């Protein structure tokens, strides 16, 4: 899916019930240009601060389920709030950003719009938000339960040792043993070993 700006009313179809009005308020109040983009492997969303006459810009991957979409959008809004308050004087995912993300997350949690298992994972996130939703493995596992099912798609941790799998670019690997928090996997074409997160989604062959 190409990157495209989303009319705010159309945004409602990407969000869980009960969240649109508050999201709409923030986007309108801060004059945010929101775009929906194709799936990106390394990030779920992105924030660019206002400069040179351009307003705040946020992009979100369009393939996310509604709960993941909202959480990612709140993550990026927290960057906006942090920039408005501190400019470039603080780290991107420092304590100031964590405070802003915790506050807006708590606001939406109070609305009881998340299923119980996601709510429980987010309550843990409130204590120390990860720099990326991709880095919160417990939350990722729970959110994946609400994704559309795709044939032969599994998390690396769900494969058996010796199973072969494919990733983007048609690179093929064999799953090896677990080393601490990662799985050692060998690329068949090069015989080189790589470490994969257990919650990395792959295609089992």
N, C-alpha and C positions, 0 to 999 in steps of 0.2 A: 504494500500500500504506500503510495507516495505521500510526502508530507503535505498536509492541507489544513488551513485554518478552519476551525469548527464553529458554526453559528451556535450561540450559547443555548438556544432552545434544543438544538440537536444533541447537545452535550448530555442532556438528561438520559438518553438511551445508553450512555456509557457508565452511568453511576447507579449505585444501589438506591432503592426507594428510601426517601426521607433525607437525602443528602444534598439534593440539587439546590435548594433555596440558599443555603449557607455558602455553597461553592459559588453560586451565581453572584452572591453579594461580594465576595472577595475578588472575583475576576473583574467585576464592574467597578468596584471601589478603587482598585489599583490599576485599572485600565490594562489588563493583561491580554496579550495576544496568545491565545492557546491554539496549538496545532497538534494534530494526531498524525503520527508517523508510522512507518513500517516497523516490524520487529527489529530490535537491535540487540545483539548478543550480550554486550558488556554493560549496557545501561537500560533502565526502564523509563527514565524521564530525564529532562534537562532543563536548567534555568539559565537565562541570560538577563542581566540587569539592564535597566533603562540607561541609554546613553545616546548622544548625538541626535537628539530629537526622536529617537525610537523608544517605545514603551517597554515595560517588562515583557519578556517572552518565555513561555513554558511549552515544552513539547513532551508528549506522553506516547508510549507505544500503544498502537491501536489494537493489538492482539490480546491485551490483558483482560482477565475477567473483571467484573464490576468492582469487586472489593479490592483487588490489586490495583486497579486503575485509580480508585479513590485514595488509597494509601500512598501511592506514588505521587499523585497530585498534591496531597498534603505535605509530603516530603519537599516538593519543589516550592510550594507556597511558603514553607518555613524558611527556605533560602531567601525568598523575597522579603519576608518580614525582617530577617537578620540584616539584609543589605540596607533596608530602609532605616534601620536603627543604628547600624555600626559602619556601613559602607565597606571599605576594603580593610578595615582595621582588625578584623578577626579571621580565624581560620575557617575554611569552608564548612567543615563539619566539627567545629570546636564546640565548647560548652554553650556558647550563645545560641548556635543553631540547634543543639540538642534541647535547650530550654524552649525555644520557639516551637520546635516539632512536638515536644511533649505537650505543650499547652494546646495546640490546635488538635492534636490526636485525642487528648482527653475530652475536648469539646465534642468531637464527633462520637467518641465512645459513649458519652452520656446520653446520646440519642437512641442507643440500642438498635442500631441499624446493621450491626455485624452478627453473623451466626456465632454461637457460643464458643466454638473452638477457635475462631479467628479472634474474638474478643479476648479470650484467655491469653493467646500468644501476644496480642497487642499490649495487654496489661504488663507483660514482662518487658516488652519493648520500651514502655514508658520509663523504666528505670534507667536505661542506658541505650538510647537509640543507636542503631548501626548506621555507618556512613552511607550504606546502600541497602535497599531491601534485599538485594542479592546476597548480602553478607549476613542476613538474619536467617539461618538455616531452619530453625524451628518454624518461623513464620512462613518461609517458602514452602515447606512440606504441607502446612495446613492450607495455604492459598491454592496449592496445586489441586486439591480436592474439588475446587470449583471451576477448574479449567475444562474446556471442551475436550472430550477424550479423543486421542489421536492414536491410530493403530501403530503398535510396536514402539511407542515412545515410553521410555522408562527413565527413572533416575539412576545414576551410576550405582548408588548403594542398593538398588533393587536387583541388580544383575548378579549372577553367580560368577565366581572366579573361573576364568577361562572363556566366558561369553565374549563374543565379538560384537562391536557396536560401531556406528557411524556418526560423525559429527558434521557440522557445516563444512563445505568444501569436499565432501565425500572422502574424508580421511577416516581410515578404519583402524580400530584399536582392539586389543584384547585386554579385558579387565584382569588385573592382578590382585595382589593382597592389599589390605588396608594398612597404611602407615600413619599412626596417630589419627588425624582428622581427615586425611586424604587417601585416595585410592591410586596405587601405582598401576599404570596402564601402558602397554607397549604398542607403538604404532607399527602396523605390519609392514608398511612400505620402507621404513627407515630403520626399524628395529630399535628405535630410541624410546626411552621411558619418559612418561609424563605423569604429573600428579593432577588428579581430578577431584573436585569437590563431590561429595556424595550426593548433593542435590542438583548436580548438573544434568540437564535432560539430554538424552541421546536416543538414537534409533537402534534397537536391537536387531541384529542380523540372524 
